[in-house]
Amino acid sequence: MANQRNDIETKGVTGRFHGDLPERTFHFASLIINLFDQIPSCPKGWVLSRQLLRSGTSIGANVREADQALTDAEFVQRCSIARKEASETDYWLGLCVVAELLSEVEAAPVREEALELLRILSTIIRKCQTRPTTGRQSQSRSKNSDANASDTATLERSS
């Protein structure tokens, strides 16, 4: 049933990603939600679990935003935010273990997935920043260049 729900949530969403990253981050968010429910209800548990829930579910939301990005710059920005959220999620998971809110056994596989998502997103960002400009960004830049040239011509005529 969980796979069926996952298929429903991501069905019809297509964009820039060619692999399973959107589905993987959606699944990761559901793991975080389940882990959130296992954290004891106490003052430190409330604070750390809410931080964990926010950062852990934000990864998938930002990947989904990146998947629908209109420009390469927007894509890289959203992937960068998702990468930071993956790092932050690992941080909160580590604190939950140190604070004895989660056992190392409970947290270890989720921490490993957070770090794997961080590595995947880092690779995507690095490749986007080192590749030649794509058509989407080039078109945006050429429109801006045409507008700037038009503005310059207008300024010269008015002087």
C-alpha positions, 0 to 999 in steps of 0.5 A: 500500500505504501508503494501505491501511495507513493506512486499516486503522489508522484504520478504525472510529475515530470521535469528535469530529473531522469532518475528516481530522486523525486520518489526517493526523497518522497520515501525519505520524508515518509521515513522521517514522519514515521521516525518522528512518531517514535521520538518520546514526547518530552521538552527536548523531544518536542524541539528536536523532533520538530526540527527533524520533521521540518528538515527531513520533509523539506528535502523532497519538497525542494527536489520537487520544486527543482524538478519544475524549475524554469531556469538552470539557476532556479534548478541549482538553487532548489537542489542546493537548498535540498542538499542543505536540508539533507545535511541538517537532517543528519545533524538533527538525527545525530542530536536525537541519538546523543539526547537518547531520543532515538537509538543508533539502530533506529537512526543509522539507516535514516542517517545513511540515506540522508548522507546519500541524498546529500551526495547525490544532490552535491553531484547534481549541483556540481555537474550543473555548474560545470556544464555548458549553458543549456537552452533554457538559460541561454534563451533567458540570457539572450532575452536579457541581452536584447533588452539591455541593448534596447535600453542602451539604444533608448538612452543614447537617443534621449541624450 
